[in-house]
Amino acid sequence: MRRPAPAAAPQPRRASRSAPPGSRACAGGDASVRRALMRRSGCRKMPGSLGVVEMHPVAPHVPGPVPSDASAAPLVEAAGSATRLRAWAPLVAVLALAAPPLFAHLGEPALWEDEGDTAVFARAIVRSGLPVAWDGQTLSDSDFGGRLVRFGGELVMVGTPWLCYYATAASFALFGETRAAARLPFALAGLATVALLYTGVRRVTGDRRAALAAALLLASSAQFLLFTRDSRHYALNMLLTLAVLGAFLRLRERPRSPWFAASAVLLFHAQILPALACVAACGALATLHPGFRDLRRPFAASLPWIAAGTVPWLWISWRETGENWTALGALAELPARTSQLGLESLVAVPWLGWAAFLPLVRRRLGPGDRRLLALAAAFVAAVFALAPLALSSTLLSVLGLRYVCGLLPVAAGASGVLVARASGGSRALLAAGIALFGLTHLAGGALPWLALGESRTLGSRVYANVPRETSWKLWNLELWALLRGLGRPDPGTAARLAGWLREHAAPGEPFVTNYSWDNVAFETGLPVRMLVSDDAPVRAAARAAGIPETAFSLDGVAWVVWRHGLPGLQGWTLPRIRAELAAQGAALTARARFPETQWENRPELAWHRFPGVGYPFAPGRLGSAGMRYRDAVIYRVVRPARAEPSTPPERAAEGAP
């Protein structure tokens, strides 16, 4: 007699679309949500089921109904919140690391010359709404009136884009006219740059490790930190460069998004050259690169809006803007300019690291990685194509990456992708790659600097800025010097001059100087007279605007602050000043003298003076103190009506605090 076949074992049943939300979440969705619901409802994976799940009680278990929507919802929300926190924890950690060096002791040191220019015109904006040059006592312009035009009966500064001035003015209006308030908007922009770099790399590549590496590399750059702690356009330049490039990539998802055009216009009004480089890079990719050709139409549609937001400014300020540039005069100058830019880029672009890592990780790159690297390469190429056309090799050696500091976050983004791909998922290798690129110069300038030895002239037109000590060539010691020097008093000449005048000059007493008048005027509140040639165009413009001739004269001047290590101004020398004062029956008497340090707080690494360290890029023959100049001297103008005893020369030095 044939036995009946055994009954088939019940097969696991897939969760249907109509299954309760709790069981449906066990079968798919976020892993953390599945785990939470499996623990709550007894859901477990069946062996060999390839992820198909069945509701099985996990002993001990009291049979009961499947969790309802109401009971499962809190678990789903809690698991989702935990996932979001874990996703953003790396960014929060990086921002926490970056914030102290960005914001600590923002009020120190004193404003340097270009920061004084920002502060003076920001103060004018607070009072009148425009960067007006004449405030009733002082005619301000660091370029001897070359950036001023008549507008509405006033002389207005148009030679430098206005965005950084209005950002500083907003800070002054909120927090008062202080050094810290002058720098606060740019420190905030620096922090936003780190955040935008992290989110941008993560969105394009889909990899938190690459985003973390990029953000850490940027935050560990001393050059980045110096730029963002400066009351100038540099931080806005870097932030908006990332914004333009990121908005370009998003045109694929949102072809009608206005943010690409808007961010390009904002970048233009922070600094013109990087805006041109960004638009040129994006246009080249959309035209030539197969992976970006679908962006041709949205890119082209954005161009009229960009033109509408930029061309009027160029029409108003073209001549005045050119005061800051040195256009290419002959093709023979191009190699020297390009070479100089290449040398300056060593503080931002790890050329050697890119050359070594790119072949190793080429097969590991995903589509998002390739898009990001292509965009970074296009931007770097655009910078090297355009910057030498506007900036001479001499200007580049002095200004460094000031106009194209967007290279810093763009290079950090590309380096972060390469480091993450080279790590192959290993946390130890990821940390090692970040340390290699961020804490040493081995991936960047180490080899060229070792070969060059120290700062020196190459040929007739190129100057190589090189760290003096071997340890500075190999390790990122400038970061340590910057962190250690925060809040450490180390006043330079301008700060000492301003401090002495605050103590000894009466309110409203005018002074003249041959250098750094804007920052000294801002720090002291004293009016300053502009020393220009008799035929300077600004004189006629001032007369047309109703500005009195005393703005350019020595009448009533109480102090002469003379930087003997620097040249005179447009024909004005100290002997000429003495002669003109003598014609008025006045004389000069020395009251204080100070060692000349010139640009002690400039943001470029090669020209920055670190407290306790000095100038690490000064050549060996000069040492850490840098070049020795003649002292700066403060002279009192002694007029017949208020004659004062002359300070003997040997006592003048004792007048220095």
Secondary structure, DSSP 8 states (H G I E B T S, - for coil): ----------------TTS-HHHHHHHSS-HHHHHHHHHHHTEEE-TTSTT-EEE---SS--------HHHHHHHHHHHHHHHHHHHHHHHHHHHHHHHHHHHTTTT-S---HHHHHHHHHHHHHHHHSS-BSB-SS-B--TTTTTTEEEETTEEEE-SS-SHHHHHHHHHHHHH-SSHHHHHHHHHHHHHHHHHHHHHHHHHHH--HHHHHHHHHHHHT-HHHHHHHTSSSSHHHHHHHHHHHHHHHHHTTT-TT-SHHHHHHHHHHTT-HHHHHHHHHHHHHHHHH-GGGGGGHHHHHHHHHHHHHHHHHHHHHHHHHHGGG------GGGHHHHHHHHHHHGGGT--HHHHHHHHHHHGGG--HHHHHHHHHHHHHHHHHHHHHHHHS-HHHHHHHTTSTTTTHHHHHHHHHHHHHHHHHTT-HHHHHHHHHHHHTBSTTTTHHHHHHH-SSEEETTTEEE---SSHHHHHB-HHHHHHHHHTT-----HHHHHHHHHHHHS-TT--EEESS-HHHHHHHH---B-----TT-HHHHHHHHTT--GGGGS-TT--EEEEETTS--BTTB-HHHHHHHHHHTT-EEEEEEEE----STT-SSGGG--BTTTB-TTS-TTT-TT------EEEEEEE-GGG------HHHHGGG--
